[in-house]
Amino acid sequence: MRILAAGITTAVGLGLTAGTAVAATPAVPAVAQQTAAVAPTQVVTPDTAASVRRSWESRGRPHRMAVLRDYRIDVVTDGRVTRQVGHAGGTVGIATLSRALPSRWLTVSGGTATLDATLVLTSGVSLQLGGSGSSLQTLQLAGGDSPADAASIHTGGGRVDLVGLTVTSVDPGTGQPLPATAKGRPAIVASGGGRLEVADVTVNDLGAVSDGAPGDEGDRGTAAIEFHTGSTGSLVRTTVARASTGVELSHSDGVHIEQLTVSDSAEDGLVLAGDRGTTMSGIRATGNGANGVLVSGESGGRPITGISTNANGAFGVAVVGENGTQVTGVDTMADDAGGLRISRSTNLTVSGYTATDQRMGVFTHVHSTGIVLDGLRTTGGARGLVVEKSTSGLEAKNSTFTGARVAGVAVNGNDIALNDVHVADSRSAVRVDRGAHDIRLTGLAVEGGRDGLVTAAGTSGLVVTGLTVADVESDAVRSFTPDARITGAEISGGGTGFDLAAGATITNSTVTAAREGIRSRSPEMVYASGVTVDTTELGVNSAEGSPFTLVDSNVHALESVRGLITQQGTNDLSLPPLNLLGAIGIPLIVLAVVLEELHTYRQRRLGRITRRRTPRLPAEAS
């Protein structure tokens, strides 16, 4: 009797009630007995109990949990194994789960299954839900107010296949999906060493939001779908909606993402955090509460590509703390904060990027360096490219910025180069803000808009080569930068060619058909050499106290020079050429003709014009 009592006590201490340690006892349902005939149920050993306990602790201590093993399923209640049910091995499906789990843990009705228990796979075990031959269409994962209520699916070291399903959360009390604020919303998790394959699946209302401080690991929330360190798999033709965070890859290995849509997440849509070997295409991120796609951590060089974003609460794509990453083939539209954010990143290359109606098409900041932006296209919005003051070593080339309400390019920072950049119809084409230094603009082309190049006081090291500006409303160049160097500029139309409030050197440049050629109000010397000015009103306008030296230049205007200037070499100061005078006179002639016609029309309406009769000839003339 003492031996029997000790055996019962041991069983209870391992999390079993007497009579449930062996599946062949009468207490086990008939279906379980039939399964056990194929693979006998095993007694729980101390090692098994400890393993289950560790798994339970690491999965948020769920109230109900099932551990899927090669030939049995451990049923776990609040961390204790309360039943073991054998199965025949091979891939586990919904039918096997239905036989093994208590009826209140899993119900199947028609094509809908409701699971109210966390599933954890051990190494080598496969679970498939949906797919060819399966009648399962909808999988509801129960949850509640606490993380312990969540019926999540964890690959563990095994493999989970979800095919052709709708997966959603459910509140057992109401039968409705759990709200975004519920801390007990379930998730689908690929654990270390596990594999998650998802194809043709819609995932709704999963994942718990974080209410802790940013970076607080104690309460960071969960994504709807997570790939953890060392996990792998794929997401193909999959939609994730109304999640906390949609999908998160954290130090995963070789995950394949194709035609993934993440929408209306409470936080970020897709998070790539230190993932390696990820391949991606056809990713859409729309209407998420924070960033559409957040990229962070050392990635091993995987590219960020094939992404389109729209109407996300922060940036379309945010790249933080990356090194050597390539961003290509990204299309963003109308995200609240902007299209692309680059922060704390080095040696980053962005190519084939477009932004439409963004507050900032591209924003670089927080000590980003070694950034190359190639082939950018931004349309509308407030600013096309914003380079913040802590950015250094940035080059933007072969890029176009159109229709910016504030500035096509706003530059701060240091060692910044714009090469073959085109800006059209923007309030300011390029603005160099206070504190910027070592700014090089080569082949900058400006068309339309209010101002061309505008530089603020407190900037230095400005070198402009091959600038072309056409038909801006006000100033083609307005510079407050001391000792600015401008070579080979071609300016046509508009208000003023060069408006200089600080010393500058202008060489081999032309200003034609503007109202005013060069205006200087600088207390430092302005030096103009080899310039040609053909303007309608003023050629060179040097304010009192503004030293100006003109060398080997041609200035043609109705008033070629106003103020005191110093001349060197051979200068031609005269009226505009005949063709320009003609251009000035023709509008006046047209205006006179129009006014005359209007006068004649009014006279006719008032009946004041009578037909003149030919006077009679004198009799002598006949």
C-alpha positions in Angstrom: 0.0 0.0 0.0 2.8 2.4 0.8 4.3 1.7 -2.7 1.0 2.4 -4.4 0.5 5.6 -2.4 4.0 6.8 -3.3 3.2 6.1 -7.0 0.0 8.1 -6.8 1.8 10.9 -5.0 4.6 11.0 -7.7 2.0 11.1 -10.5 0.2 14.0 -8.9 3.5 15.8 -8.2 4.3 15.6 -11.9 1.1 17.3 -12.8 -1.1 14.2 -13.3 -4.2 13.1 -11.4 -4.4 9.4 -10.5 -5.7 7.3 -13.4 -4.7 9.7 -16.2 -1.0 8.8 -16.5 -1.8 6.0 -18.9 -4.1 6.4 -21.8 -5.4 2.8 -21.6 -7.3 3.5 -18.3 -11.1 3.7 -18.5 -10.9 7.4 -17.7 -9.6 8.2 -21.2 -12.3 8.6 -23.9 -12.8 5.8 -26.5 -11.2 7.8 -29.3 -8.1 8.3 -27.2 -7.9 4.6 -26.5 -8.1 3.8 -30.2 -5.3 6.2 -30.9 -3.2 4.7 -28.1 -3.6 1.3 -29.7 -1.4 2.6 -32.5 1.1 4.4 -30.3 0.9 3.7 -26.6 0.7 6.7 -24.3 3.8 7.2 -22.1 4.0 8.0 -18.4 5.1 11.6 -17.7 8.8 11.6 -16.6 10.4 14.3 -14.6 12.3 15.4 -17.7 9.1 15.7 -19.6 7.5 17.7 -16.8 10.4 20.1 -16.7 10.5 20.5 -20.5 6.8 21.3 -20.5 7.2 23.8 -17.6 10.0 25.6 -19.5 7.9 25.8 -22.6 4.9 27.1 -20.6 7.0 29.7 -19.0 8.5 31.0 -22.2 5.1 31.2 -23.9 3.5 33.6 -21.5 2.1 30.9 -19.0 -1.1 30.2 -21.0 -4.0 28.6 -19.1 -4.3 25.9 -21.7 -1.5 24.5 -23.8 -0.9 21.5 -26.0 2.6 20.2 -26.7 2.7 18.3 -30.0 5.4 15.5 -30.0 6.3 12.8 -32.5 3.7 10.3 -31.3 1.8 12.0 -28.6 0.2 15.3 -27.5 0.7 16.6 -24.0 -2.3 18.4 -22.6 -1.2 21.1 -20.2 -3.3 23.1 -17.8 -1.7 26.1 -16.0 1.7 24.5 -16.5 0.9 21.0 -15.4 0.5 18.0 -17.7 -3.0 16.7 -17.1 -3.3 14.3 -20.0 -1.2 12.5 -22.7 -2.8 11.3 -25.8 -0.9 9.2 -28.4 -1.2 9.6 -32.2 0.1 7.7 -35.2 2.8 10.2 -36.1 3.2 12.1 -39.3 1.7 15.5 -40.0 -0.9 16.6 -37.4 -4.1 18.1 -38.8 -7.3 19.4 -37.3 -8.8 16.0 -37.0 -5.9 14.7 -34.8 -6.2 17.8 -32.6 -9.9 17.3 -32.3 -9.5 13.8 -31.0 -6.7 14.7 -28.6 -7.8 18.0 -27.0 -10.7 18.4 -24.6 -13.9 19.4 -26.4 -14.0 22.8 -24.8 -10.5 23.5 -26.0 -11.2 22.8 -29.7 -14.6 22.9 -31.5 -15.1 22.2 -35.1 -18.3 23.1 -36.9 -18.5 22.9 -40.6 -15.5 24.7 -42.1 -14.8 26.7 -38.9 -12.6 25.6 -36.0 -12.3 27.5 -32.7 -9.1 26.8 -30.7 -8.9 27.8 -27.1 -5.4 26.5 -26.3 -1.8 27.4 -27.2 -0.1 24.9 -29.5 3.6 24.3 -29.2 5.5 21.9 -31.5 8.6 20.0 -30.7 11.5 19.3 -33.1 10.6 17.3 -36.2 6.8 17.6 -35.7 4.6 19.0 -38.5 1.2 20.7 -38.2 -0.9 21.5 -41.3 -4.1 23.4 -41.1 -6.0 23.9 -44.4 -4.7 23.0 -47.8 -5.7 20.3 -50.3 -8.3 17.9 -49.1 -9.1 19.9 -45.9 -12.6 21.3 -45.3 -11.2 23.8 -42.8 -11.8 27.4 -44.0 -11.7 29.5 -40.9 -9.5 29.1 -37.8 -10.6 31.2 -34.7 -7.9 31.6 -32.0 -9.4 32.5 -28.7 -8.1 35.2 -26.4 -9.0 37.6 -23.6 -7.8 40.4 -21.4 -4.6 38.6 -20.2 -1.7 37.1 -22.2 -2.4 33.8 -20.5 -5.8 33.7 -22.3 -4.2 33.8 -25.8 -4.5 30.7 -27.9 -1.3 31.2 -30.0 0.4 28.8 -32.4 4.2 28.3 -31.9 6.3 26.2 -34.3 8.8 25.4 -31.5 11.4 23.3 -33.4 8.8 21.9 -35.8 7.0 23.1 -38.9 3.6 24.8 -39.2 1.8 25.1 -42.6 -1.2 27.3 -42.9 -2.8 27.1 -46.4 -5.9 28.8 -47.8 -7.4 29.9 -44.5 -8.8 32.9 -42.7 -7.2 33.1 -39.3 -8.8 35.4 -36.7 -9.0 36.1 -33.0 -12.3 35.5 -31.1 -13.6 36.5 -27.7 -15.2 33.3 -26.3 -17.8 35.5 -24.4 -19.0 37.5 -27.4 -18.0 35.5 -30.4 -16.5 38.7 -31.9 -12.9 39.4 -32.8 -10.8 40.8 -29.9 -10.3 44.6 -29.9 -6.8 46.0 -30.5 -6.5 47.0 -26.9 -6.9 43.4 -25.6 -3.6 42.1 -24.1 -4.6 38.5 -24.6 -4.8 38.6 -28.4 -3.2 35.5 -29.9 -0.3 35.3 -32.4 1.4 32.9 -34.8 5.0 32.5 -33.9 7.9 30.8 -35.7 10.3 29.9 -32.8 14.0 29.3 -33.0 14.8 26.4 -35.2 11.2 26.2 -36.4 9.6 26.8 -39.8 6.4 28.6 -40.7 4.9 28.4 -44.1 1.9 30.6 -44.9 0.2 30.7 -48.3 -3.1 32.2 -49.5 -4.1 33.1 -45.9 -5.9 36.1 -44.4 -5.0 37.0 -40.9 -7.2 39.4 -39.0 -7.2 40.9 -35.4 -4.1 39.1 -34.0 -1.3 40.4 -31.9 -1.2 42.4 -28.7 -0.1 46.0 -28.6 2.7 47.2 -26.3 1.8 49.7 -23.6 5.3 49.9 -22.2 8.0 52.4 -23.0 9.7 52.1 -26.4 12.3 49.3 -26.1 10.8 47.9 -22.9 11.3 44.2 -23.3 9.1 43.5 -20.4 6.0 44.6 -22.2 6.8 44.9 -25.9 3.6 43.4 -27.2 3.4 40.7 -29.9 3.0 40.9 -33.7 0.2 38.9 -35.5 2.9 36.8 -37.2 6.4 36.6 -35.7 9.6 34.9 -36.9 12.1 34.6 -34.0 15.9 34.1 -34.0 17.0 31.2 -36.2 13.5 30.5 -37.6 12.6 30.4 -41.3 9.7 30.0 -43.7 7.6 32.1 -46.0 4.6 34.4 -46.4 3.1 34.1 -49.8 -0.2 35.8 -51.1 -1.0 36.6 -47.5 -3.0 39.5 -46.0 -2.6 40.7 -42.4 -5.1 43.2 -41.2 -6.0 45.0 -37.9 -3.0 43.5 -36.1 -1.0 45.1 -33.3 2.2 44.9 -35.4 1.4 43.1 -38.6 4.5 40.9 -39.2 7.9 40.9 -37.4 11.1 39.2 -38.5 13.5 39.3 -35.6 16.9 37.7 -36.4 15.2 35.2 -38.6 17.1 33.3 -41.4 16.1 33.1 -45.0 12.4 34.0 -44.8 10.7 34.5 -48.2 8.0 37.2 -48.5 5.9 37.5 -51.6 2.7 39.4 -52.2 2.2 40.3 -48.6 -0.3 43.0 -47.6 -0.2 44.5 -44.1 -3.0 47.0 -43.3 -4.6 48.9 -40.5 -2.2 47.7 -37.8 -2.3 49.6 -34.5 1.5 50.0 -34.7 4.0 49.1 -37.5 2.9 47.1 -40.5 6.1 45.0 -41.3 9.1 45.0 -38.9 12.5 43.7 -40.2 14.8 43.5 -37.2 18.3 42.0 -37.7 16.8 39.4 -40.1 19.2 37.7 -42.5 18.7 36.4 -46.0 15.2 37.7 -46.3 13.9 37.9 -49.9 10.9 40.1 -50.6 8.6 41.3 -53.4 5.1 42.7 -53.7 4.8 44.1 -50.2 2.0 46.5 -49.6 1.7 48.5 -46.3 -1.4 50.6 -46.0 -3.2 52.5 -43.2 -0.9 51.2 -40.4 -0.8 53.3 -37.2 3.0 53.8 -37.2 5.4 52.9 -40.0 4.4 50.9 -43.0 7.7 49.0 -42.9 10.3 49.4 -40.1 13.9 48.1 -40.9 16.4 48.0 -38.1 19.5 46.1 -36.8 22.4 44.5 -38.6 21.0 42.6 -41.5 23.8 40.8 -43.2 23.2 42.8 -46.4 19.7 41.8 -47.3 18.1 44.3 -49.7 14.9 46.2 -48.9 12.9 46.0 -52.1 9.5 45.6 -53.7 7.5 47.8 -51.3 4.6 50.1 -51.8 3.1 52.2 -48.9 0.0 54.4 -48.5 -1.5 56.4 -45.7 0.5 55.0 -42.8 0.6 57.0 -39.6 4.3 57.7 -39.5 6.7 56.9 -42.5 6.1 54.6 -45.4 9.5 53.0 -44.8 11.8 53.7 -41.8 15.4 52.5 -41.9 17.1 52.7 -38.5 20.6 51.5 -37.5 21.4 49.8 -40.8 24.8 49.4 -42.4 25.5 48.6 -46.0 21.8 48.1 -46.8 20.3 48.6 -50.3 16.8 50.1 -50.6 15.4 49.7 -54.1 12.0 49.6 -55.9 10.1 51.4 -53.1 6.9 53.4 -53.9 5.4 55.6 -51.2 2.2 57.7 -51.2 0.5 60.0 -48.7 2.0 58.7 -45.5 1.5 61.1 -42.6 5.1 61.8 -41.6 6.8 61.1 -44.9 7.9 58.4 -47.4 11.4 57.2 -46.4 13.2 57.9 -43.1 16.9 57.1 -42.7 18.3 57.2 -39.2 21.6 56.2 -37.6 22.5 54.3 -40.8 25.8 54.1 -42.7 26.8 53.2 -46.3 23.2 53.0 -47.4 22.1 53.1 -51.0 18.6 54.1 -52.2 17.6 53.7 -55.8 14.4 53.5 -57.8 12.5 55.2 -55.1 9.3 57.3 -55.6 7.2 59.4 -53.3 3.9 61.1 -54.0 2.2 63.7 -51.8 4.5 63.1 -48.9 5.3 65.6 -46.1 8.9 64.6 -46.7 9.8 62.3 -49.6 13.1 61.3 -48.0 14.3 62.3 -44.5 17.9 61.6 -43.3 19.0 62.3 -39.7 20.7 61.2 -36.4 24.3 60.9 -37.6 23.5 59.0 -40.9 26.6 59.0 -43.1 27.7 57.5 -46.4 24.2 57.8 -47.9 23.7 57.6 -51.7 20.3 58.5 -53.2 20.1 57.6 -56.9 17.2 58.0 -59.2 14.7 59.5 -56.7 11.4 60.8 -57.9 9.1 62.8 -55.7 5.9 64.5 -56.7 3.9 67.0 -54.6 4.0 67.1 -50.9 5.8 69.7 -48.7 9.5 68.7 -49.2 11.1 66.2 -51.6 14.4 65.6 -49.7 15.3 66.8 -46.2 18.9 66.4 -45.0 19.0 67.1 -41.3 22.0 68.8 -39.7 23.6 65.6 -38.2 23.8 63.9 -41.6 27.2 63.8 -43.4 28.6 62.4 -46.5 25.4 62.3 -48.5 25.0 62.3 -52.3 21.8 62.7 -54.2 22.1 62.1 -58.0 20.0 61.6 -61.1 16.9 62.6 -59.2 13.8 64.7 -59.8 11.7 66.6 -57.3 8.4 68.2 -58.6 5.7 70.4 -57.1 7.0 70.7 -53.5 5.0 73.2 -51.6 8.0 74.3 -49.5 11.2 73.0 -51.0 12.3 70.4 -53.5 15.5 69.8 -51.5 16.2 71.2 -48.0 19.9 70.7 -47.1 21.6 70.9 -43.8 24.5 68.7 -42.5 27.9 68.6 -44.0 29.7 67.2 -47.0 26.5 67.1 -49.1 26.5 66.7 -52.9 23.6 67.1 -55.4 24.6 65.8 -58.8 22.3 66.1 -61.9 19.3 66.9 -59.8 16.2 68.4 -61.4 13.6 70.5 -59.4 10.4 71.8 -61.0 7.5 73.9 -59.9 8.5 74.1 -56.2 8.3 77.1 -53.9 12.1 76.8 -53.4 14.0 74.4 -55.6 17.0 73.9 -53.2 17.3 75.5 -49.8 20.6 75.3 -47.9 19.7 75.9 -44.2 21.7 77.5 -41.4 24.6 75.3 -40.2 25.2 73.5 -43.4 28.7 73.4 -44.8 30.7 71.9 -47.6 27.7 71.8 -50.0 28.4 70.9 -53.7 25.8 71.4 -56.3 26.7 70.1 -59.8 24.3 70.0 -62.8 21.4 71.3 -60.8 18.4 72.2 -63.1 15.5 74.3 -61.8 12.3 74.9 -63.8 9.4 77.1 -62.7 8.4 77.7 -59.1 9.1 80.8 -57.0 12.8 80.6 -56.1 15.7 78.5 -57.4 18.7 78.2 -55.0 18.3 79.8 -51.6 21.0 79.7 -49.0 20.8 81.0 -45.4 23.2 82.9 -43.3 25.4 80.7 -41.2 26.3 78.4 -44.1 29.7 77.9 -45.6 31.6 76.0 -48.3 29.0 76.4 -51.1 30.2 75.4 -54.6 27.8 75.5 -57.5 28.7 74.2 -60.9 26.6 74.0 -64.1 23.4 75.5 -62.6 20.5 76.1 -64.9 17.4 78.0 -63.9 14.4 78.8 -66.1 11.4 80.9 -65.4 11.3 81.2 -61.7 9.0 83.9 -60.3 11.4 85.6 -58.0 15.2 84.9 -57.5 17.1 82.3 -59.4 19.9 82.4 -56.8 19.5 84.1 -53.4 22.6 83.6 -51.3 23.6 84.6 -47.8 26.6 82.2 -47.8 29.9 84.0 -47.5 32.4 83.2 -50.3 30.0 81.2 -52.4 31.5 79.9 -55.6 29.2 79.8 -58.7 30.5 78.7 -62.1 28.8 78.1 -65.4 25.3 79.1 -64.3 22.6 79.7 -67.0 19.6 81.7 -65.9 16.7 82.7 -68.1 13.5 84.6 -67.3 12.0 85.4 -64.0 12.7 88.2 -61.5 16.4 88.4 -60.4 19.2 86.3 -61.6 21.6 86.6 -58.6 20.5 88.2 -55.3 23.6 88.3 -53.2 23.6 89.2 -49.5 27.1 87.8 -48.9 30.4 87.7 -50.7 30.5 85.5 -53.8 32.5 84.7 -56.9 30.5 84.2 -60.1 32.3 83.1 -63.3 31.3 82.2 -66.8 27.6 82.6 -66.2 24.7 84.1 -68.1 21.4 85.8 -67.1 18.9 86.5 -69.9 15.4 87.8 -70.1 15.1 88.4 -66.4 14.0 91.8 -65.0 17.3 92.2 -63.1 20.7 90.5 -63.6 22.8 90.7 -60.5 21.8 92.5 -57.3 24.4 92.9 -54.6 23.7 94.0 -51.0 26.7 92.2 -49.6 29.1 94.0 -47.2 31.8 91.6 -48.6 33.2 91.7 -52.1 31.2 90.2 -55.0 33.4 89.3 -57.9 31.8 88.6 -61.4 34.1 87.5 -64.2 33.1 86.5 -67.7 29.4 87.0 -67.1 26.8 87.9 -69.7 23.7 89.8 -68.6 20.8 90.6 -71.0 17.9 91.8 -68.9 14.8 94.0 -69.4 15.4 96.5 -66.6 18.6 96.4 -64.5 21.9 94.7 -65.4 24.0 95.1 -62.2 22.6 96.7 -59.1 25.1 97.3 -56.4 23.7 98.8 -53.2 25.6 101.5 -51.3 28.4 99.9 -49.3 28.5 96.8 -51.3 31.8 96.3 -53.1 31.4 94.9 -56.6 34.1 94.0 -59.2 33.1 93.3 -62.8 35.7 91.6 -65.1 35.6 90.9 -68.8 31.8 90.8 -68.9 28.9 92.0 -71.0 25.9 93.8 -69.4 23.0 94.8 -71.6 19.9 96.4 -70.0 17.8 99.5 -70.0 19.9 100.5 -67.0 23.1 98.5 -67.3 24.7 99.5 -64.0 23.2 101.1 -60.9 25.6 102.0 -58.0 29.3 102.0 -57.9 31.3 99.1 -59.4 34.9 98.4 -60.1 35.7 97.4 -63.6 38.7 95.3 -64.8 39.5 94.1 -68.2 37.1 94.7 -71.1 33.5 95.2 -70.2 30.6 96.0 -72.5 27.9 98.0 -70.7 25.0 99.1 -73.0 21.3 98.8 -73.9 19.8 95.4 -74.5 20.2 93.8 -77.9 17.5 94.5 -80.5 15.8 91.2 -80.2 15.4 91.8 -76.5 14.1 95.3 -77.1 11.7 93.7 -79.5 10.6 91.3 -76.9 10.0 94.2 -74.6 8.1 96.2 -77.3 5.9 93.6 -78.8 3.8 93.1 -75.7 3.2 96.9 -75.6 2.1 96.9 -79.2 -0.2 94.0 -78.7 -1.7 95.8 -75.6 -2.3 99.0 -77.7 -4.1 97.0 -80.4 -6.3 95.3 -77.8 -7.2 98.5 -76.1 -8.1 100.1 -79.4 -10.3 97.2 -80.4 -12.0 97.4 -77.0 -12.6 101.1 -77.4 -14.1 100.6 -80.9 -16.4 97.8 -79.6 -17.7 100.0 -76.8 -18.4 102.9 -79.2 -20.4 100.7 -81.5 -22.5 99.4 -78.6 -23.3 103.0 -77.6 -24.2 103.9 -81.2 -21.7 106.7 -81.4 -20.0 105.5 -84.6 -21.6 106.5 -87.9 -20.6 105.6 -91.3 -18.7 108.3 -93.0 -20.0 109.3 -96.4 -17.7 110.2 -99.4 -17.8 114.0 -99.9 -19.2 115.3 -103.2 -16.8 116.5 -105.7 -16.9 120.2 -106.6 -18.7 121.0 -109.9 -15.5 122.2 -111.3 -14.0 118.8 -111.0 -16.6 117.1 -113.1 
